[in-house]
């Protein structure tokens, strides 16, 4: 609460009335803030309410960015002054001050009751929550089951775009949500990865027969030219850029569609929660480490795809949920549990799919492990216990460094990739 307090009143009365003694005393001590201007930015020209009520106009602005010309909403409507109008004029009486304090307490109580009612109302209507789209009510759903929540977690953008669910965001916020989607690194990288595949198909002369590439894409030789994982060239020619360039390439349309379905949904959601920098660190470091593990465990194969980076995001997601488990609000526990179930099923699916022919299981496992390690380091700072915080951050950072050192040593001492990989024409028709 910010009051424009006048000096003739003793501050002890205010402390007893509203418990804001420390705030008011600090306001008196602040430079450039006098009792008459407390709660308002001191200016050479004070803007008064256009209703000539003697109150200053509010410092807030409307939805169009225009400064309000009235002191409060009630005054603008000609209904006196509401409890939020705390800019008391200098000749305010004790009764006016008491009424303002009492009115503010009533408003706070009403706001609290309204928030409780809205929470129970949204649960009753089957409302779901998403970091991007906010609260959404599914159509024709009286009660939201756990499997519907999991499906919503997987792809809310489709539900919004095709009208399967009704978001509670206003029009301006919906535009901001779409903007967050299109300007996220998840979306930008997806566009670049799709562009790389289109360019490869164009340069290679089109899509090769299904027997040559079951992923519906170009010939295998062009992947090596564009920077696919090639352990021989990494070790003998020191082409270390392949640790990252392989993440931007995909074997064909089947491969890239399956990856981008996860990257666009999960990536955008977690990028909003974690921040751009944190998300990029986990994505690229996990992708590079997955390529390194694949170079050690499968040195005589080419490798492309963002699966290792996506697996790192999923691994970090599981750690994020664990680190923030006790910080969940009561009404969000169902969403948290649904997200945890989605993570578990994702990890199970990743492990199962990793052993299908032509799938790089080493990159998947390496990405998950590195993602968990980075997640424990980055999100360990969110733990409430100081002891757990120190232990988690220290152990995770040490583990991440040791994992990189271990596979670098194995790559240079144990791995012996075939030198025939230095010329891909030995394997495929160029």
C-alpha positions as CSV (number, residue, x, y, z in Angstrom):
1,X,0.0,0.0,0.0
2,X,1.4,3.4,-1.0
3,X,0.0,6.4,0.9
4,X,0.6,10.1,0.2
5,X,0.9,10.8,3.9
6,X,0.8,14.3,5.4
7,X,3.3,15.2,8.1
8,X,0.9,16.4,10.8
9,X,-0.2,12.7,11.5
10,X,2.0,10.6,13.7
11,X,3.3,7.5,12.0
12,X,2.7,5.3,15.0
13,X,-1.1,5.5,14.3
14,X,-0.4,4.1,10.8
15,X,1.8,1.3,12.2
16,X,-0.9,0.2,14.5
17,X,-3.6,0.5,11.8
18,X,-2.0,-1.3,8.9
19,X,1.4,-2.6,10.0
20,X,3.3,-0.6,7.5
21,X,5.6,1.2,9.9
22,X,8.8,0.0,8.4
23,X,7.7,0.9,4.9
24,X,6.5,4.4,5.8
25,X,9.6,5.2,7.9
26,X,11.8,4.0,5.0
27,X,9.8,6.3,2.7
28,X,10.4,9.3,4.9
29,X,14.2,8.5,5.0
30,X,14.4,8.0,1.2
31,X,16.0,10.9,-0.6
32,X,13.7,12.9,-2.8
33,X,10.5,11.4,-1.2
34,X,8.5,13.6,1.1
35,X,5.3,12.6,3.0
36,X,3.2,14.5,0.5
37,X,4.7,12.6,-2.5
38,X,5.1,9.1,-1.0
39,X,3.8,6.6,-3.5
40,X,4.2,9.0,-6.4
41,X,7.2,9.9,-8.5
42,X,8.2,13.5,-7.5
43,X,7.8,15.8,-10.5
44,X,8.0,19.5,-11.1
45,X,4.4,19.5,-12.2
46,X,1.9,17.3,-10.3
47,X,-1.0,16.0,-12.5
48,X,-4.3,16.2,-10.7
49,X,-7.4,14.2,-11.2
50,X,-9.5,15.8,-14.0
51,X,-12.6,15.4,-11.8
52,X,-11.2,18.2,-9.5
53,X,-11.5,16.0,-6.5
54,X,-8.2,17.2,-5.1
55,X,-6.5,13.8,-5.6
56,X,-3.5,13.3,-7.8
57,X,-4.0,11.3,-11.0
58,X,-2.9,7.7,-10.9
59,X,0.7,6.9,-12.2
60,X,-0.5,3.8,-14.0
61,X,-1.4,3.5,-17.7
62,X,-4.2,1.9,-19.6
63,X,-4.0,-0.9,-22.1
64,X,-3.0,1.5,-25.0
65,X,-0.1,2.9,-22.9
66,X,-1.9,6.2,-22.2
67,X,-1.6,7.7,-18.7
68,X,-4.7,7.7,-16.6
69,X,-6.2,11.1,-16.0
70,X,-8.3,10.2,-13.0
71,X,-7.2,9.2,-9.5
72,X,-9.2,5.9,-9.5
73,X,-11.8,4.1,-11.5
74,X,-14.7,5.0,-9.2
75,X,-13.9,8.7,-9.5
76,X,-13.8,8.5,-13.3
77,X,-17.3,6.9,-13.2
78,X,-18.6,9.5,-10.8
79,X,-19.1,7.0,-8.0
80,X,-16.9,8.6,-5.4
81,X,-13.6,6.9,-4.5
82,X,-12.8,3.2,-4.4
83,X,-10.6,1.6,-1.8
84,X,-7.7,1.5,-4.3
85,X,-7.5,5.2,-4.4
86,X,-4.9,5.7,-1.7
87,X,-3.5,9.0,-2.9
88,X,-5.1,11.0,-0.1
89,X,-5.1,14.7,-0.5
90,X,-3.2,16.9,2.0
91,X,-6.3,18.0,3.9
92,X,-7.6,14.4,4.4
93,X,-9.4,13.8,7.7
94,X,-8.9,11.0,10.1
95,X,-12.2,9.5,9.0
96,X,-11.1,9.5,5.4
97,X,-7.9,7.8,6.2
98,X,-9.6,5.1,8.3
99,X,-12.1,4.5,5.5
100,X,-9.4,4.1,3.0
101,X,-7.5,1.6,5.2
102,X,-10.7,-0.3,6.0
103,X,-11.7,-0.3,2.3
104,X,-8.3,-1.6,1.3
105,X,-8.6,-4.5,3.7
106,X,-12.0,-5.3,2.2
107,X,-10.7,-5.3,-1.3
108,X,-7.8,-7.6,-0.4
109,X,-10.2,-10.0,1.3
110,X,-12.5,-9.9,-1.8
111,X,-9.5,-10.5,-4.1
112,X,-8.4,-13.5,-2.1
113,X,-11.9,-15.0,-2.1
114,X,-12.1,-14.4,-5.8
115,X,-8.8,-16.1,-6.5
116,X,-9.9,-19.1,-4.4
117,X,-13.2,-19.3,-6.2
118,X,-11.5,-19.1,-9.6
119,X,-9.1,-21.9,-8.7
120,X,-11.9,-24.2,-7.6
121,X,-14.0,-23.1,-10.6
122,X,-11.2,-23.9,-13.1
123,X,-10.7,-27.3,-11.5
124,X,-14.4,-28.0,-11.7
125,X,-14.6,-27.0,-15.3
126,X,-11.5,-29.1,-16.3
127,X,-9.0,-26.3,-16.9
128,X,-5.4,-27.0,-17.8
129,X,-2.4,-24.8,-17.5
130,X,0.5,-24.3,-19.8
131,X,3.5,-21.9,-19.5
132,X,2.7,-20.4,-22.9
133,X,-1.1,-20.5,-23.2
134,X,-2.0,-20.1,-19.6
135,X,-5.3,-21.7,-18.4
136,X,-7.3,-23.5,-21.0
137,X,-10.7,-25.2,-20.8
138,X,-11.2,-28.2,-23.0
139,X,-14.4,-28.3,-24.9
140,X,-16.9,-31.1,-24.0
141,X,-14.8,-32.1,-21.1
142,X,-16.5,-32.0,-17.7
143,X,-13.7,-33.7,-15.9
144,X,-10.0,-33.8,-17.1
145,X,-8.5,-37.2,-16.7
146,X,-4.8,-37.8,-16.4
147,X,-4.4,-39.1,-20.0
148,X,-6.1,-36.0,-21.4
149,X,-3.7,-33.9,-19.4
150,X,-0.7,-35.8,-20.8
151,X,-2.0,-35.3,-24.3
152,X,-2.5,-31.6,-23.6
153,X,1.1,-31.4,-22.4
154,X,2.3,-33.0,-25.6
155,X,0.7,-30.6,-28.0
156,X,-1.4,-27.6,-26.8
157,X,-0.6,-25.5,-29.9
158,X,-2.7,-27.9,-32.1
159,X,-5.6,-27.6,-29.6
160,X,-5.4,-23.8,-29.8
161,X,-4.9,-23.6,-33.5
162,X,-7.8,-25.9,-34.4
163,X,-10.2,-24.7,-31.7
164,X,-10.2,-27.9,-29.6
165,X,-9.7,-25.9,-26.4
166,X,-10.5,-22.4,-25.3
167,X,-7.7,-20.4,-23.8
168,X,-8.5,-17.9,-21.1
169,X,-6.0,-15.5,-22.4
170,X,-7.2,-12.2,-23.8
171,X,-6.6,-11.4,-27.4
172,X,-3.4,-9.4,-26.7
173,X,-2.0,-12.2,-24.6
174,X,-2.8,-14.8,-27.2
175,X,-0.8,-12.7,-29.7
176,X,2.1,-12.6,-27.2
177,X,1.9,-16.4,-26.8
178,X,2.1,-17.0,-30.6
179,X,5.0,-14.5,-30.6
180,X,6.8,-16.4,-27.9
181,X,6.4,-19.6,-30.0
182,X,7.7,-18.1,-33.2
183,X,10.6,-16.2,-31.7
184,X,11.9,-19.1,-29.5
185,X,15.1,-20.8,-30.3
186,X,13.2,-24.1,-30.5
187,X,11.2,-22.8,-33.5
188,X,14.2,-21.0,-35.1
189,X,16.4,-24.2,-34.9
190,X,13.5,-26.3,-36.3
191,X,13.2,-23.9,-39.3
192,X,17.0,-24.1,-39.9
193,X,17.0,-27.9,-39.6
194,X,14.2,-28.1,-42.1
195,X,16.0,-25.8,-44.4
196,X,19.1,-27.9,-44.2
197,X,17.2,-31.0,-45.3
198,X,15.5,-29.2,-48.1
199,X,18.8,-27.9,-49.3
200,X,20.4,-31.3,-49.1
201,X,17.6,-32.9,-51.2
202,X,17.9,-30.1,-53.7
203,X,21.7,-30.4,-54.1
204,X,21.6,-34.2,-54.2
205,X,19.0,-34.1,-57.0
206,X,15.9,-35.3,-55.1
207,X,14.8,-38.1,-52.8
208,X,16.5,-41.4,-53.4
209,X,14.6,-44.7,-53.6
210,X,13.2,-46.1,-50.3
211,X,15.6,-49.0,-50.4
212,X,18.6,-46.7,-50.3
213,X,17.2,-44.3,-47.6
214,X,14.1,-45.6,-45.6
215,X,13.9,-42.1,-44.0
216,X,12.7,-40.6,-47.3
217,X,15.6,-38.3,-47.9
218,X,18.8,-37.8,-50.0
219,X,21.7,-40.1,-50.5
220,X,24.0,-40.9,-47.7
221,X,27.2,-39.4,-49.2
222,X,25.8,-35.8,-48.9
223,X,25.4,-36.1,-45.2
224,X,29.2,-36.5,-44.8
225,X,29.8,-33.5,-47.0
226,X,27.5,-31.4,-44.8
227,X,29.0,-32.3,-41.5
228,X,27.6,-35.6,-40.2
229,X,29.2,-37.5,-37.4
230,X,32.2,-39.3,-38.8
231,X,34.5,-40.6,-36.1
232,X,37.4,-41.0,-38.6
233,X,37.4,-37.4,-39.8
234,X,36.9,-36.2,-36.2
235,X,40.0,-38.1,-35.0
236,X,42.3,-38.1,-38.0
237,X,41.3,-34.8,-39.6
238,X,40.4,-33.0,-36.4
239,X,37.0,-31.9,-37.7
240,X,35.5,-31.2,-34.3
241,X,32.8,-29.0,-35.7
242,X,31.0,-32.3,-36.5
243,X,30.0,-32.7,-32.9
244,X,27.6,-29.8,-33.4
245,X,26.9,-29.8,-37.1
246,X,25.4,-33.3,-36.9
247,X,22.7,-31.9,-34.7
248,X,21.4,-29.7,-37.6
249,X,21.2,-32.6,-40.1
250,X,18.5,-35.2,-40.5
251,X,18.3,-38.4,-42.6
252,X,14.9,-37.6,-44.2
253,X,11.4,-36.4,-43.7
254,X,10.4,-39.2,-41.4
255,X,13.4,-38.5,-39.2
256,X,12.9,-34.8,-39.0
257,X,9.1,-34.9,-38.4
258,X,9.5,-37.3,-35.5
259,X,12.2,-35.1,-33.9
260,X,10.5,-31.7,-34.5
261,X,7.2,-32.9,-33.0
262,X,9.0,-33.2,-29.7
263,X,11.3,-30.3,-30.2
264,X,8.6,-27.8,-31.0
265,X,6.3,-28.8,-28.2
266,X,8.6,-29.7,-25.4
267,X,11.4,-27.3,-26.4
268,X,9.2,-24.2,-26.5
269,X,7.5,-25.0,-23.2
270,X,10.8,-25.6,-21.4
271,X,12.5,-22.6,-23.0
272,X,9.8,-20.4,-21.6
273,X,10.3,-21.9,-18.1
274,X,14.1,-22.0,-18.1
275,X,15.0,-19.0,-20.2
276,X,16.8,-18.9,-23.6
277,X,20.4,-19.2,-22.3
278,X,19.8,-22.2,-20.0
279,X,17.8,-24.0,-22.7
280,X,20.5,-23.4,-25.4
281,X,23.3,-24.6,-23.1
282,X,21.5,-27.9,-22.3
283,X,20.5,-28.4,-26.0
284,X,23.9,-27.9,-27.6
285,X,26.1,-29.4,-24.9
286,X,23.8,-32.5,-24.7
287,X,23.8,-32.8,-28.5
288,X,27.6,-32.5,-28.7
289,X,28.1,-35.0,-26.0
290,X,25.7,-37.4,-27.6
291,X,27.8,-37.2,-30.8
292,X,30.9,-37.8,-28.8
293,X,29.5,-40.9,-27.1
294,X,28.3,-42.2,-30.5
295,X,31.8,-41.7,-31.9
296,X,33.2,-43.9,-29.2
297,X,30.5,-46.6,-29.1
298,X,29.7,-46.7,-32.8
299,X,32.8,-45.4,-34.6
300,X,32.3,-46.9,-38.0
301,X,28.9,-45.4,-38.7
302,X,27.6,-42.0,-39.9
303,X,25.3,-40.2,-37.6
304,X,22.9,-37.2,-38.0
305,X,19.9,-35.8,-36.1
306,X,19.0,-33.7,-33.1
307,X,17.9,-36.7,-31.0
308,X,20.8,-36.4,-28.7
309,X,20.0,-32.8,-27.9
310,X,16.3,-33.5,-27.5
311,X,17.1,-36.4,-25.2
312,X,19.2,-34.0,-23.1
313,X,16.2,-31.6,-22.9
314,X,14.1,-34.5,-21.6
315,X,16.7,-35.6,-19.1
316,X,17.1,-32.0,-17.8
317,X,13.2,-31.8,-17.6
318,X,13.1,-34.8,-15.2
319,X,15.7,-33.2,-12.9
320,X,13.9,-29.8,-13.1
321,X,10.7,-31.4,-11.8
322,X,12.5,-33.2,-9.0
323,X,14.3,-30.0,-7.9
324,X,11.1,-27.9,-7.9
325,X,8.9,-30.7,-6.5
326,X,8.2,-29.2,-3.1
327,X,7.7,-25.7,-4.6
328,X,4.5,-26.6,-6.5
329,X,1.3,-24.8,-5.5
330,X,-1.6,-27.1,-4.4
331,X,-3.7,-26.5,-7.5
332,X,-0.7,-27.2,-9.8
333,X,0.1,-30.6,-8.3
334,X,-2.0,-32.5,-10.9
335,X,-0.1,-30.7,-13.7
336,X,3.2,-31.5,-12.1
337,X,2.3,-35.2,-11.7
338,X,1.1,-35.3,-15.4
339,X,4.4,-33.7,-16.5
340,X,6.3,-36.3,-14.5
341,X,4.3,-39.1,-16.1
342,X,5.1,-37.6,-19.5
343,X,8.8,-37.5,-18.7
344,X,8.7,-41.2,-17.5
345,X,6.9,-42.3,-20.7
346,X,9.3,-40.2,-22.8
347,X,12.3,-41.8,-21.3
348,X,10.8,-45.3,-21.6
349,X,10.0,-44.6,-25.3
350,X,13.5,-43.3,-26.0
351,X,15.2,-46.4,-24.5
352,X,12.8,-48.7,-26.5
353,X,13.3,-46.8,-29.8
354,X,17.1,-46.6,-29.3
355,X,17.6,-50.2,-30.3
356,X,15.6,-50.1,-33.5
357,X,17.9,-50.6,-36.6
358,X,19.4,-47.3,-38.0
359,X,18.8,-45.5,-34.6
360,X,21.8,-44.2,-32.8
361,X,21.3,-45.5,-29.3
362,X,24.6,-44.2,-28.0
363,X,23.7,-40.6,-28.9
364,X,20.3,-41.0,-27.1
365,X,21.8,-42.4,-23.9
366,X,24.6,-39.9,-23.9
367,X,22.2,-37.0,-24.4
368,X,20.0,-38.1,-21.6
369,X,22.9,-38.5,-19.1
370,X,24.4,-35.2,-20.0
371,X,21.0,-33.5,-19.9
372,X,20.5,-34.8,-16.4
373,X,23.9,-33.7,-15.3
374,X,23.5,-30.2,-16.7
375,X,20.0,-30.0,-15.2
376,X,21.2,-30.9,-11.8
377,X,23.9,-28.2,-12.0
378,X,21.6,-25.4,-13.4
379,X,18.5,-26.2,-11.4
380,X,20.2,-27.3,-8.2
381,X,20.3,-23.6,-7.2
382,X,16.5,-23.8,-6.9
383,X,16.6,-26.2,-4.0
384,X,15.4,-24.7,-0.8
385,X,17.9,-26.5,1.5
386,X,21.3,-24.8,1.4
387,X,23.0,-28.2,2.1
388,X,21.2,-29.9,-0.7
389,X,22.0,-27.0,-3.0
390,X,25.7,-27.2,-2.4
391,X,25.9,-30.9,-2.7
392,X,23.8,-31.1,-5.8
393,X,25.6,-28.3,-7.7
394,X,29.1,-29.6,-6.7
395,X,28.4,-33.3,-7.6
396,X,26.7,-32.5,-10.8
397,X,29.4,-30.1,-12.1
398,X,32.1,-32.7,-11.2
399,X,30.1,-35.4,-13.0
400,X,29.7,-33.3,-16.2
401,X,33.4,-32.6,-16.3
402,X,34.4,-36.2,-15.6
403,X,32.0,-37.5,-18.3
404,X,33.6,-35.3,-20.9
405,X,37.1,-36.2,-19.8
406,X,36.2,-39.9,-19.8
407,X,35.0,-40.1,-23.4
408,X,37.7,-37.8,-24.7
409,X,40.2,-40.3,-23.2
410,X,38.4,-43.3,-24.6
411,X,38.1,-41.6,-28.0
412,X,41.9,-41.0,-28.3
413,X,43.1,-44.2,-26.6
414,X,40.6,-47.0,-27.4
415,X,38.5,-45.9,-30.5
416,X,40.0,-46.9,-33.8
417,X,37.6,-45.8,-36.6
418,X,38.1,-47.3,-40.1
419,X,40.2,-45.0,-42.3
420,X,37.9,-45.9,-45.2
421,X,35.4,-43.5,-43.7
422,X,37.7,-40.7,-44.8
423,X,36.4,-41.3,-48.3
424,X,32.7,-42.1,-48.3
425,X,32.8,-43.2,-51.9
426,X,34.3,-46.4,-50.5
427,X,30.9,-47.2,-49.1
428,X,28.3,-45.5,-51.3
429,X,28.1,-44.3,-54.9
430,X,29.2,-40.7,-55.1
